[in-house]
Amino acid sequence: MSSLATVPTIGTALMRRSLELPCRVTAISGGLLIAALAVITVVSILGRWVASAPVLSDITMLAWVGPITGDYELVEMGTAIAVFLFLPYCHLSGGHVTVDLLVMHAPPMVQRLLAVVAETLFLVVAGLITWRLYHGLLDKRRYMETSMLLDIPLWWGYVGGLVGFALLTLVCLYRTCDAFTYSPQQPDSTQAQVKENSAQGDL
């Protein structure tokens, strides 16, 4: 997490409050999707093992047991959607890994400038990817491309990605506005006065 803490204004505080619920919902949805994919993977592996076992494969009652058809397609598409759904909450909570060993000791103006530049660049990139995902969705839907085994329309996966990145773009907009109001947190004046009085008493 970044050490560039900000003092929120009323506007940015309202923006964050309005984004928290949808970001949490998308993150939880992504987690449930990953859990479902994990179950599908385990069931498919067990089915493949039973179908190839020397004794079990000869049992008539287990003749229907086998790997789930198209499990790779489901995992591939589902994992991509889940990652997109995780991004908004991760960025809203400042969960991206940053290296700020030098930045944290820089002057306040330098910290503010770097925060503005970083958040603005992220906003531009997120908006660009959202725009391209939208056009990719339209292309996949227009040509009705489907997966090889399950015939799943590929544009379904673009819907999940578009939702995640559209919300991420809004989060980037909030963090960019927040970066412009960046102000390093100053020590409380009361605490500073107590420290000063204590120092004078020691003298």
Contacts in CASP RR format, 6 or more apart in sequence:
PFRMAT RR
TARGET T0000
AUTHOR 0000-0000-0000
METHOD contacts of the structure
MODEL  1
MSSLATVPTIGTALMRRSLELPCRVTAISGGLLIAALAVITVVSILGRWV
ASAPVLSDITMLAWVGPITGDYELVEMGTAIAVFLFLPYCHLSGGHVTVD
LLVMHAPPMVQRLLAVVAETLFLVVAGLITWRLYHGLLDKRRYMETSMLL
DIPLWWGYVGGLVGFALLTLVCLYRTCDAFTYSPQQPDSTQAQVKENSAQ
GDL
1 94 0 8 1.000
1 95 0 8 1.000
1 98 0 8 1.000
2 94 0 8 1.000
2 96 0 8 1.000
2 98 0 8 1.000
2 100 0 8 1.000
2 115 0 8 1.000
3 100 0 8 1.000
3 103 0 8 1.000
3 104 0 8 1.000
4 100 0 8 1.000
4 103 0 8 1.000
4 104 0 8 1.000
4 111 0 8 1.000
4 114 0 8 1.000
4 115 0 8 1.000
4 179 0 8 1.000
4 182 0 8 1.000
5 184 0 8 1.000
5 185 0 8 1.000
6 12 0 8 1.000
6 115 0 8 1.000
6 178 0 8 1.000
6 179 0 8 1.000
6 181 0 8 1.000
6 182 0 8 1.000
6 183 0 8 1.000
7 181 0 8 1.000
7 182 0 8 1.000
7 183 0 8 1.000
7 185 0 8 1.000
8 16 0 8 1.000
8 178 0 8 1.000
8 181 0 8 1.000
9 181 0 8 1.000
11 177 0 8 1.000
12 174 0 8 1.000
12 177 0 8 1.000
12 178 0 8 1.000
12 181 0 8 1.000
15 173 0 8 1.000
15 174 0 8 1.000
15 177 0 8 1.000
15 178 0 8 1.000
16 92 0 8 1.000
16 174 0 8 1.000
16 178 0 8 1.000
19 88 0 8 1.000
19 92 0 8 1.000
19 167 0 8 1.000
19 170 0 8 1.000
19 171 0 8 1.000
19 174 0 8 1.000
20 92 0 8 1.000
22 88 0 8 1.000
22 167 0 8 1.000
23 88 0 8 1.000
23 89 0 8 1.000
23 92 0 8 1.000
23 167 0 8 1.000
23 171 0 8 1.000
24 89 0 8 1.000
26 85 0 8 1.000
26 86 0 8 1.000
26 88 0 8 1.000
26 89 0 8 1.000
26 163 0 8 1.000
26 164 0 8 1.000
26 167 0 8 1.000
27 85 0 8 1.000
27 86 0 8 1.000
27 88 0 8 1.000
27 89 0 8 1.000
27 90 0 8 1.000
29 85 0 8 1.000
30 81 0 8 1.000
30 82 0 8 1.000
30 85 0 8 1.000
30 86 0 8 1.000
31 82 0 8 1.000
31 85 0 8 1.000
31 86 0 8 1.000
33 78 0 8 1.000
33 81 0 8 1.000
33 82 0 8 1.000
33 85 0 8 1.000
34 79 0 8 1.000
34 82 0 8 1.000
37 74 0 8 1.000
37 75 0 8 1.000
37 78 0 8 1.000
37 79 0 8 1.000
37 82 0 8 1.000
40 68 0 8 1.000
40 71 0 8 1.000
40 74 0 8 1.000
40 75 0 8 1.000
41 71 0 8 1.000
41 75 0 8 1.000
43 68 0 8 1.000
44 66 0 8 1.000
44 67 0 8 1.000
44 68 0 8 1.000
44 71 0 8 1.000
45 67 0 8 1.000
47 65 0 8 1.000
47 66 0 8 1.000
47 67 0 8 1.000
47 68 0 8 1.000
48 66 0 8 1.000
48 67 0 8 1.000
50 56 0 8 1.000
50 57 0 8 1.000
50 62 0 8 1.000
50 65 0 8 1.000
50 66 0 8 1.000
51 57 0 8 1.000
51 65 0 8 1.000
51 66 0 8 1.000
51 67 0 8 1.000
56 62 0 8 1.000
56 65 0 8 1.000
68 74 0 8 1.000
69 149 0 8 1.000
69 150 0 8 1.000
70 147 0 8 1.000
70 149 0 8 1.000
70 150 0 8 1.000
73 147 0 8 1.000
73 148 0 8 1.000
73 149 0 8 1.000
73 150 0 8 1.000
73 152 0 8 1.000
74 150 0 8 1.000
77 147 0 8 1.000
77 152 0 8 1.000
77 156 0 8 1.000
77 157 0 8 1.000
78 157 0 8 1.000
80 157 0 8 1.000
80 161 0 8 1.000
81 157 0 8 1.000
81 160 0 8 1.000
81 161 0 8 1.000
84 160 0 8 1.000
84 161 0 8 1.000
84 163 0 8 1.000
84 164 0 8 1.000
84 165 0 8 1.000
84 168 0 8 1.000
85 160 0 8 1.000
85 161 0 8 1.000
85 163 0 8 1.000
85 164 0 8 1.000
87 164 0 8 1.000
87 165 0 8 1.000
87 168 0 8 1.000
88 164 0 8 1.000
88 167 0 8 1.000
88 168 0 8 1.000
88 170 0 8 1.000
88 171 0 8 1.000
90 96 0 8 1.000
91 122 0 8 1.000
91 168 0 8 1.000
91 171 0 8 1.000
91 172 0 8 1.000
91 175 0 8 1.000
92 171 0 8 1.000
92 174 0 8 1.000
92 175 0 8 1.000
103 110 0 8 1.000
103 111 0 8 1.000
103 114 0 8 1.000
104 111 0 8 1.000
106 114 0 8 1.000
108 183 0 8 1.000
108 184 0 8 1.000
111 182 0 8 1.000
111 184 0 8 1.000
112 179 0 8 1.000
112 182 0 8 1.000
112 183 0 8 1.000
115 179 0 8 1.000
115 182 0 8 1.000
116 176 0 8 1.000
116 179 0 8 1.000
116 180 0 8 1.000
116 182 0 8 1.000
118 179 0 8 1.000
119 172 0 8 1.000
119 175 0 8 1.000
119 176 0 8 1.000
119 178 0 8 1.000
119 179 0 8 1.000
120 176 0 8 1.000
120 179 0 8 1.000
122 172 0 8 1.000
122 175 0 8 1.000
122 176 0 8 1.000
123 169 0 8 1.000
123 172 0 8 1.000
123 173 0 8 1.000
123 175 0 8 1.000
123 176 0 8 1.000
126 165 0 8 1.000
126 168 0 8 1.000
126 169 0 8 1.000
126 172 0 8 1.000
127 165 0 8 1.000
127 169 0 8 1.000
127 172 0 8 1.000
129 165 0 8 1.000
130 162 0 8 1.000
130 165 0 8 1.000
130 166 0 8 1.000
130 168 0 8 1.000
130 169 0 8 1.000
133 158 0 8 1.000
133 161 0 8 1.000
133 162 0 8 1.000
133 165 0 8 1.000
134 162 0 8 1.000
136 155 0 8 1.000
136 158 0 8 1.000
137 155 0 8 1.000
137 158 0 8 1.000
137 159 0 8 1.000
137 162 0 8 1.000
140 153 0 8 1.000
140 154 0 8 1.000
140 155 0 8 1.000
140 158 0 8 1.000
141 153 0 8 1.000
141 155 0 8 1.000
144 153 0 8 1.000
145 153 0 8 1.000
145 154 0 8 1.000
145 155 0 8 1.000
146 152 0 8 1.000
146 153 0 8 1.000
146 154 0 8 1.000
147 154 0 8 1.000
END
